[in-house]
Every structure is written in C-alpha cells, then in structure tokens.
Amino acid sequence: MLTAISRYGARVLPITEDLVAGCRARGEFIQGPQIAEFEAAFAGRHGLGPAHAITAAYGRIAFYYMLKALDLPPGSEIIFPSLTFWVVPELARVAGLTVVFADVDPKTFNLDLDSVERLITDKTRAIVPTHLYGLPCDMDRLLAIAGTHNLIVLEDCAHALGATYKGKPVGTFGAGALFSFQTLKPLNCYGGGLALVSDPVVAAKVRAMVDALPWPSEKRITGRLLMGRLQRIFMKPWVFSISLFPVLWVSALIDANPDVFFWEKIRSLHPLPEQYRERFPNVQAAIGIEALKHLDEWTAQVQANAEYVNSALAGIPGIQRPLAPADRTHAYYQYCVIGPDGPQRDDLVVRCVRRGIDIETLHVDVPPDMELFSTATAEADGARRAAQAMQIPVHSGLRRDQIERVASTVRTVLAAAAR
Ligand SMILES: Cc1ncc(COP(=O)(O)O)c(C=O)c1O
C-alpha cells in the first residue's frame, strides 16, 4: 500500500512509557524533583542559572505571567506580528494591555521592522518578536529599535527552540521568552511551557505566581499523555493513511477545511480557562529532561530534511523557498513555500494531497482579520500574503525514502503548475 505522509511528526522518546511508569512507581507523577532538574537543564542550555527558567501549564501562560511580573501600566501598547497564534495577543489583552499588530515580511514570515517603527507611539512599552516557523527574527535591528524607544522585548520561541541567531540560542535576546512543549513542538512534553527570564527579580515574581497555582489532577495528566499517545498512533504512516488522511483527501477535493477542528476555538480568554491555571507536573518534566538530550539531533535531522527539499525545489519559477540568512539557523518547525495565492494555491495543495503528501495551509493566524481583534491598530498586508504559504512536511521523523518522496512529489506538482 502506498502510505500517505502526515504534515506532523511528534518527537517521541522510545522510553516514554518507562519514564511514565518510573514516575508513578516513585510516587512522583505530579510533584517531584524532576521539575527543578528540567528547569536547570533548560536554563543551562541557554547559559543561565536555574532560577531563570520557570515551567508552566502552557507556553502562553508563561508569557502571561511574564507580562504580569513586568507590571506594565494598564493600557500600555504591546506590538505583536500580524501573523501569529491568536492566543498570545489575547492573553496580553487579558493582562490589561492594548495590542497593536505590526506587519510581517512574507520572505521571512517574521516582523517587518519598518512596520514596527511606524507603529511605535508614546504608549508602546513592549514588543513580541515571534520566531515564526523556527526562523529567528533580525534581533540586532529589533534590539536597536527597542533600545531607542525603551521597549521591553519578549521573544515568542514556541516554534524555534534549537534555532540560533549569530550563534546564540533564541530566547536569550530579550527580557524574557516563552517556549512551548506541546506535542508537535520542537520539545515534546505532551504539553506545558516555560518562561525564560533574564532579570532575576522578574524571574522570582513569575515563579511566585506559578508556585501559587494548584497542581493538575492525575486524571488530567493521564488524559494528556493518552492524547499524546493517540496523536502518535495517528501519525504513523499506515494508520494516518487509513484514518485522518482520507478525511483530508476528501476535504481537499470539496474545498472544506477540517484544520479548524484541530485548533482552539477563537474566543475571549477572560477569565482565564481553568486548565491554564495549574502547574507543570513532574512526569512531563521527566520526559522533558530526556527529550532535551535529543534536541540537537532532532534539529539536525529536520534541517537536513529541509535542505533536501530546498535543493529539490530550486529554480521553480514563482516559488519562494524558506529563507535562512547566513547569520541564523532555522529550526524548521514548519517548512513554508510561497507560490500562487488563493484558488491556484489550493489547487496545488489538492494535487499534492492526491499523491499522498499532506500539505498544511493554515498554521497560525492573521489576528487583525479576526473579529476578536477588529478594533486593534494593525498593518497586515504582508501577513496576508505570508498566510498563503504551503507547509510541506520535513519533520525529523521522516526517513530518507519518505523525504525523497515528499521532495519529488512537491517538485513535480509545483514545476508542472509553473509551466
Ligand atoms: C507562535 C506560537 N506562540 C505561542 C504558542 C503557545 O504555546 P502553548 O500551546 O504551549 O501555549 C503557540 C502554540 O501553538 C504558537 O504557535
């Protein structure tokens, strides 16, 4: 049977079940010493002491607590990119700030810094560069702008753990950074996140807020691990081929978008959902400690896969491959190409899907186009163009024969359309 290749590949440790069983046997499923050990290992990787890394229930809530700890005056403006996960700006709003969206450069999918400069006012206090899809932003220029206007920089590293800018890991440039450990992210702990905070006083405030939260129930954690196991099973090529893939295949033909069912419902997050307000459990930290040991190897594998696809897609007229400037490394959380817009783009996707390659077209959002942010000041033309990208599977779980198939199929489809 010709199997289909899923857009996602969770990074899974073969010893996951043993780690879970070990935590249970030691009575350290929920609380335990591995949380501090994981935080120390994560901070150490970023050249910081253990007090600077604080785990949380989600990356988004780690961000929220950083904002609370910074104690910006209510109504302060905070600049986000117009292409990002809507929850992050929404939480800035819940924290009492006014969100402003600067445009994105469709070549890098990252903040357009000219747009940022245009949108700075005397109320602007912070800026959130999202290293979208794993490519670091131009941090030298961004930090220079922030320095001139006295702005706090909080990096959104949810996609970019493993990426570097001028040899330094992302997350070490601003006052703080958020990381996500959700199943599909570069470091999979089956959920959770972390705030990396450079100022020890702010870090201590974040820790005090997180420490005051309740622990999750055993049932909730078990449910999360089970969900992770199911996702893992559904991503296996043969299971994917006979389960989710047929749904995607039919949807592509009838122009439906089943992706919306995978994503979180767009809504106000005030008051904060209950599951946001709890701590990161020991069993997930135990998984994180082991996963961190494999991170560089996974990053190298996804980079090699991306390089392979890059070579295969070279020279196709009208197709822009992902840019990775020489001063940074790309973590390729997503590998995005931009070609035609609208129905023509959708037609290319259908052709790839029919040949068994699952292409994603909606990964993050253009928040200024959402009802939720309809009154926000925004520039978003570049973001709308960037949102027309096609995301081609290159994840670290793909074997050589699979990445060859991805590359040759996508090349055939794109090159035929370009003729
Ligand atoms: C760009 C971006 N930022 C932040 C987050 C939040 O991460 P978490 O799900 O851990 O809250 C995500 C999650 O998908 C994301 O894509």
The ligand as a MOL file (V3000), in Angstrom:
LIG
                    3D

  0  0  0     0  0            999 V3000
M  V30 BEGIN CTAB
M  V30 COUNTS 16 16 0 0 0
M  V30 BEGIN ATOM
M  V30 1 C 3.5950 31.0920 17.7480 0
M  V30 2 C 3.0700 30.4370 18.9880 0
M  V30 3 N 3.2400 31.0600 20.1550 0
M  V30 4 C 2.8170 30.5190 21.3110 0
M  V30 5 C 2.1820 29.3110 21.3410 0
M  V30 6 C 1.6490 28.8120 22.6500 0
M  V30 7 O 2.1520 27.6110 23.0820 0
M  V30 8 P 1.2940 26.7590 24.1240 0
M  V30 9 O 0.3570 25.9170 23.3260 0
M  V30 10 O 2.3200 25.9450 24.8610 0
M  V30 11 O 0.6000 27.7100 24.9970 0
M  V30 12 C 1.9880 28.6090 20.1560 0
M  V30 13 C 1.3050 27.2930 20.2120 0
M  V30 14 O 0.9360 26.6080 19.4000 0
M  V30 15 C 2.4320 29.1860 18.9350 0
M  V30 16 O 2.2390 28.5760 17.7550 0
M  V30 END ATOM
M  V30 BEGIN BOND
M  V30 1 1 1 2
M  V30 2 1 2 3
M  V30 3 2 2 15
M  V30 4 2 3 4
M  V30 5 1 4 5
M  V30 6 1 5 6
M  V30 7 2 5 12
M  V30 8 1 6 7
M  V30 9 1 7 8
M  V30 10 2 8 9
M  V30 11 1 8 10
M  V30 12 1 8 11
M  V30 13 1 12 13
M  V30 14 1 12 15
M  V30 15 2 13 14
M  V30 16 1 15 16
M  V30 END BOND
M  V30 END CTAB
M  END
